[in-house]
Amino acid sequence: MITSILGVAMPVSIMFVFYTLAQFSGKLGDALQLRPYYMLYYFAIVLLFTGIQLDLLRMSPGTFTYMPVCNSELPGAITAIGMTIGAATTIKYWGWLIRS
């Protein structure tokens, strides 16, 4: 039980970080006249949310456990894709902090 709670708490906290970064990146992009790459954060949030839901369906006892989508590696793959998109967007907007 505790592992399922912690397994959901981590992606939810990352979703909150991505939302905060999207807000800051939108303002930075407007100031620097960059293309709106910050919208990719919202796409990453949707992917993380979908991965959480599929993972919870897989862990729930009952009628949903027979679904082949929930029993495969799809929830982890969707979460990994969302994290990769969020990380790439962060590097695009905030990479100048590391370079300077």
N, C-alpha and C positions, 0 to 999 in steps of 0.2 A: 504493500500500500504506500509506504513512504517513498519507494523508488518511483512509483508512478506520479506522485505529487511533485517530487523533485525533477522528474523527467519533463513535466509540463512547466514548472516554474522557470527553468532556464530559458526555453524558447520564448516564453511570455516576456521575460525581462529583456531579452534581446530585441523583441518586437518593440518594446518601449524605447530602447536605445535607438533603433532605426527610425522610429517616429520622431524622436527629438532631433536626430541628425538630419532628417528630411526637412524639418522646420528651419534649422540653422542653415542648411545647404541651399534652401530656396532663397533665403535672404542674401546669402553670399553670392549665389548665382545671379540674382538681380543686380547686385552691386557691381559685380565683375562682368556682367553681360554674357554669362555662360549659357549654353543650351540647358534646358530643364532635365538634366540627368537625375535630379533628386527624385523624380517620379519613379525611378527604379527602386527606391526604398519602399514605396508603397506596394510595388509588385512583390518585393522580397517579403514584406509583412504578410501578404496574402498567401504566399507559398508556405511560410512558417505556420500560419494558422491552419492551412490545409493539412500539413504534415502532422500537426498536433491532433487534429480531429481524427485522421486516419489511424494514428497511433493509439488514441484512446478507444476507438472502435475495436482495434485489435486486442487491447487489454481487457475490454469489458466482457464479463461472462454473460452468455445468453445467445441470442439469435444471430448476432452480427459476426460471430467468430468463424462462420463458414465461408464468409466472403473471401475469395482469393486475393482481392486487392489489399485487404487488411492484413493478411497473413504473409504477404511478400515483403520485400525490402523497399517497397514504394514509399512508405512514410519517411524513412530515413533518407532516401534519395531526394525527395521533395524538400526536406529540411536542409539538406546539404546544398542543393541548388539555390535556395533562398539565402542561405548564409554566404555563398560565393558571390551572388549578385550584390548583396549588401556590402560585402568587403570590397568588391571592385568599385562600387560607387563611392565608398568612403575614401579609397585611394585616389579616385578621380578628383574629388572635391577638396580633400584635406591632406593630400600628399605633399603639398608645398610646405607644411609644417615640419615634416621630416627632412626635406631637402635643404631647408634654410638653417 
